[in-house]
Amino acid sequence: MDSAATRESNYALGHSEQELKRLSHQGQVFAPFTRQLFEQAGIGQAMRILDVGSGAGDVAFLAAEIVGPSGEVVGVDREVAAVECAVARAQDQGISNVKFLEGDPAVLEFDRQFDAVVGRLVLMYYPDPVDAIRKLAQHVRRGGLIIFQEFDMENARSFPTAPTFDRAVGWMKQTLSATNTRIQLGLELYSVFLAAGLPGPKLRMDALIGGGSEFPCEILAAAIQSLLPMMEKLHIATSAEVEVSTLAKRMHDEVIAGKGVVLSPALIGAWCRRV
Ligand SMILES: C[S@@+](CC[C@H](N)C(=O)[O-])C[C@H]1O[C@@H](n2cnc3c(N)ncnc32)[C@H](O)[C@@H]1O
C-alpha cells in the first residue's frame, strides 16, 4: 500500500518551508528551458492544462501565462504543504486562471479531458513511470499534448574537478537513488513513452553552465540541506561532513580558484500528441 508514511520516506526532499523556497528558486532558474519546451511542443492560448506534481506552483504559473486568461491550468500535488504554498503564491501574484488540488493525478478522476498534461521533475519519483504516464495520458483529449521534463543527473559535474561540488552531487545522487528515484529518467523518457503505448516523443535537452561565481551553487547546497535528514538516516553523509551553512561558499571558492566551470543536471524534455 502507498501509505502516507511510505510516500514520505520515499520522497527524500520533503516539503519544508526551506524546500518549497528552493523549488521556487530552482523554478525561476529553469523557467526559460520549460517555457521553450512548452512553446516548441505547441502549448498555446486558451488551452486547458494539467500540471502533474505542481510543487510550489512554478510550472503551473508559467503554463498559465502562456495559455492566457481564456485558458486554465490545474496543478496537482499529493502533498498538502505544496498545494497550500502554490495556492498562497497564486493569490499573492493575482493569478486567477490556475487552481491547485491535492492528490495523485494518475489516480484522480477529472470531469473533462485536458488539452495537455505536463510535468517537470515528477515522473522520476513515480515507482512505475510507464504505468503513471499511461494513466496520465488518459486525461488528455485525442490530439492533445503529453509533455514531461526530467533530469539526467549524470550531466552535473565540474571542470576541472572542484572536489566539494562533485562530492555534493555524489551525495545527492546517492540519496535519491537509495530512495528509488530515477536520477536519469530524462534519458529513459523515449522508451517510457513507447512502453506506455504513446508515439515516440520528440526530445530536447537543456542545462545550466557557468564559470567562476556565475553558477547558482546555492541551489545545490539547498537541495543538500533538504536531503540531509535522509542522507544521515541512510548513513550517506553526516551534517558535520556536509557543513551545509558554508557549502555554497566553499563550492564557489573552489570553482573560482580553479577558473573552472560547473554544469547542472540536464533537463530533458519529451513530448508527443495522443493519437
Ligand atoms: C521536485 S518537485 C517539482 C515541482 C514542480 N514540478 C517544479 O518543477 O517546480 C516534485 C513534486 O512532485 C510531487 N509528487 C511526486 N510524486 C507525486 C505523485 N505520485 N502524485 C502527485 N505529486 C507527486 C512532490 O510532492 C513534489 O512536490
PDBQT file of the ligand as one rigid body, heavy atoms in Angstrom, charges set to zero:
ROOT
HETATM    1  C1  LIG A 301      10.895  18.120  -7.352  1.00  0.00    +0.000 C 
HETATM    2  S1  LIG A 301       9.251  18.672  -7.086  1.00  0.00    +0.000 S 
HETATM    3  C2  LIG A 301       8.943  19.521  -8.631  1.00  0.00    +0.000 C 
HETATM    4  C3  LIG A 301       7.832  20.529  -8.518  1.00  0.00    +0.000 C 
HETATM    5  C4  LIG A 301       7.478  21.272  -9.821  1.00  0.00    +0.000 C 
HETATM    6  N1  LIG A 301       7.018  20.356 -10.840  1.00  0.00    +0.000 N 
HETATM    7  C5  LIG A 301       8.652  22.077 -10.303  1.00  0.00    +0.000 C 
HETATM    8  O1  LIG A 301       9.308  21.666 -11.265  1.00  0.00    +0.000 OA
HETATM    9  O2  LIG A 301       8.936  23.129  -9.693  1.00  0.00    +0.000 OA
HETATM   10  C6  LIG A 301       8.282  17.203  -7.265  1.00  0.00    +0.000 C 
HETATM   11  C7  LIG A 301       6.849  17.344  -6.753  1.00  0.00    +0.000 C 
HETATM   12  O3  LIG A 301       6.110  16.225  -7.224  1.00  0.00    +0.000 OA
HETATM   13  C8  LIG A 301       5.258  15.777  -6.196  1.00  0.00    +0.000 C 
HETATM   14  N2  LIG A 301       4.948  14.363  -6.458  1.00  0.00    +0.000 N 
HETATM   15  C9  LIG A 301       5.802  13.319  -6.512  1.00  0.00    +0.000 A 
HETATM   16  N3  LIG A 301       5.129  12.194  -6.783  1.00  0.00    +0.000 NA
HETATM   17  C10 LIG A 301       3.822  12.538  -6.908  1.00  0.00    +0.000 A 
HETATM   18  C11 LIG A 301       2.629  11.802  -7.193  1.00  0.00    +0.000 A 
HETATM   19  N4  LIG A 301       2.646  10.475  -7.368  1.00  0.00    +0.000 N 
HETATM   20  N5  LIG A 301       1.465  12.472  -7.255  1.00  0.00    +0.000 NA
HETATM   21  C12 LIG A 301       1.415  13.825  -7.044  1.00  0.00    +0.000 A 
HETATM   22  N6  LIG A 301       2.504  14.559  -6.760  1.00  0.00    +0.000 NA
HETATM   23  C13 LIG A 301       3.694  13.929  -6.703  1.00  0.00    +0.000 A 
HETATM   24  C14 LIG A 301       6.048  16.006  -4.923  1.00  0.00    +0.000 C 
HETATM   25  O4  LIG A 301       5.176  16.066  -3.803  1.00  0.00    +0.000 OA
HETATM   26  C15 LIG A 301       6.739  17.320  -5.223  1.00  0.00    +0.000 C 
HETATM   27  O5  LIG A 301       6.015  18.426  -4.765  1.00  0.00    +0.000 OA
ENDROOT
TORSDOF 0
